[in-house]
Amino acid sequence: MSQALQPKKKILLNAFNMNCIGHINHGLWTHPRDTSSQYKSVEYWTELAQLLERGLFDGLFIADIVGVYDVYQDCVDVPLKESIQLPVNDPLLLVSAMAAVTRNLGFGLTANLTYEPPYLFARRMSTLDHLSRGRVGWNIVTGYLDSAAKAMGLHEQVEHDRRYDQADEYLQVLYKLWEGSWEDDAVLNDPHARVYAQPHKVHKVEHHGEFYQVQGYHLCEPSPQRTPVLFQAGSSERGLLFAGRHAECVFISGQDKTATKVQVDKVRASAAAAGRNPDDIKVFMGLNVIVATTEELAWAKHAEYLSYASAEAGVAHFSASTGVDFSRYEMDEPIQYVKSNAIQSATKTLQDHDWTRRKLLEQHALGGRYITLVGSPGQVADELESWISETGLDGFNLTRIVTPESYVDFIELVIPQLQQRGSYKTAYDAGTLREKIFAHDAHLPPRHTGSTYRHPLTGY
Ligand SMILES: Cc1cc2nc3c(=O)[nH]c(=O)nc-3n(C[C@H](O)[C@H](O)[C@H](O)COP(=O)(O)O)c2cc1C
């Protein structure tokens, strides 16, 4: 087929959110039209899910954090005053309600594996996969905060690369439970024969490893996807090794197209190194969009949003991501790069530029580490298409600057533009989240390491 006749790559889209008030765009909770302080009400979430489904979003990606951001000024004063991901409620408990009012929207759920035994977590995810009819994904995180480790009875968090070793083994246990414990036809559900499940088709899992010891049957019958769609966001060398083995979707924070292309290529190479196809991983980039009917109005909106933003809160958040207390620096004092035990991809950005506290405050004024597109619907659509074609990205995680206004603007103004150009779907595909994103069946593909844990008699 000639290039001109090839259908355009469809942009994947998640709404990026968190079960809290201040997520990425700090200070915007003070904006008169922002509703994020209603995060404690179930209607806030069900209405959001319905809105996103009207916009044909692939998913709602819900970040999460265990622990508090106490690196900046060595205390939680700014996080509490500005509500920087504190208070924060549990993301998984939102899903049942949202699944009940939607049919197609996926749910990318962040859960930290460090502090929860795999046996219990496996059941919680299978339950949600059943209740949502196969619409859940899991963003695999291991944490980066000493405050979390201390709250969970440890002196400090596990060392960076060691966290990934533990995560590798955690995934092994989960694959055994999700993929290997119940055969596909284990459930007979035959009231006349008085057999719900056939004992010879349900298998005890045995795992004797360095971090985990598990002997037991998975508590749930097979859910539509068995293993939820696996998301991951680490981009250190060790993080990429992990992504290559396990991730189906990777989430990055790009700054410019050249560096983003390098990052995307590395993710695809990591999949190939693990014996998978480079395109087996979909790569999403975090993004802020401010759009209005004209460019002039969009910039006016940008200025209005900025007047409510808190750059200091953004920098306090970045202190936690990097493990560096930026409050200790004078405004124009060069910030030293220090290797920390936090997010290496975040600390690495400090290496790349001559950062000062003043420059960080400018960068974090509105949208944290994510780039911000401001413009008319046509301009935003042009930029989105160019990010996809020039970097190899598959899609975006769209932040909620003023919620739900930013999502509404995007749905009303940008999505019709993308649809006219053929770069955004006009209807959902059928099936589970994995079927929708990858256009293959509901289960992990044969090239994925998780599929090797299937019971030999499981016939899919
Ligand atoms: C874009 C992005 C989003 C992330 N979201 C979360 C999150 O919601 N919760 C969390 O605990 N960690 C989050 N992380 C941290 C990662 O999961 C990972 O632990 C961290 O990036 C360390 O990996 P690295 O050093 O390999 O980059 C995020 C990281 C990135 C880059």
The ligand as an ORCA input file, in Angstrom:
! r2SCAN-3c Opt
* xyz 0 1
  C       5.415      9.698     34.091
  C       5.603      8.963     35.383
  C       4.494      8.699     36.201
  C       4.656      8.011     37.407
  N       3.573      7.789     38.226
  C       3.767      7.188     39.431
  C       2.696      6.991     40.343
  O       1.553      7.325     40.088
  N       2.965      6.420     41.537
  C       4.211      5.995     41.895
  O       4.385      5.466     42.997
  N       5.238      6.156     41.035
  C       5.052      6.750     39.848
  N       6.097      6.930     39.005
  C       7.402      6.356     39.391
  C       7.683      5.115     38.578
  O       6.702      4.157     38.673
  C       9.004      4.482     38.967
  O       8.937      3.936     40.256
  C      10.033      5.494     38.957
  O       9.969      6.180     37.720
  C      11.398      4.903     39.168
  O      11.786      4.363     38.010
  P      13.082      4.800     37.264
  O      14.059      5.211     38.295
  O      13.400      3.507     36.585
  O      12.715      5.909     36.320
  C       5.957      7.593     37.805
  C       7.059      7.861     36.971
  C       6.899      8.540     35.781
  C       8.107      8.799     34.928
*
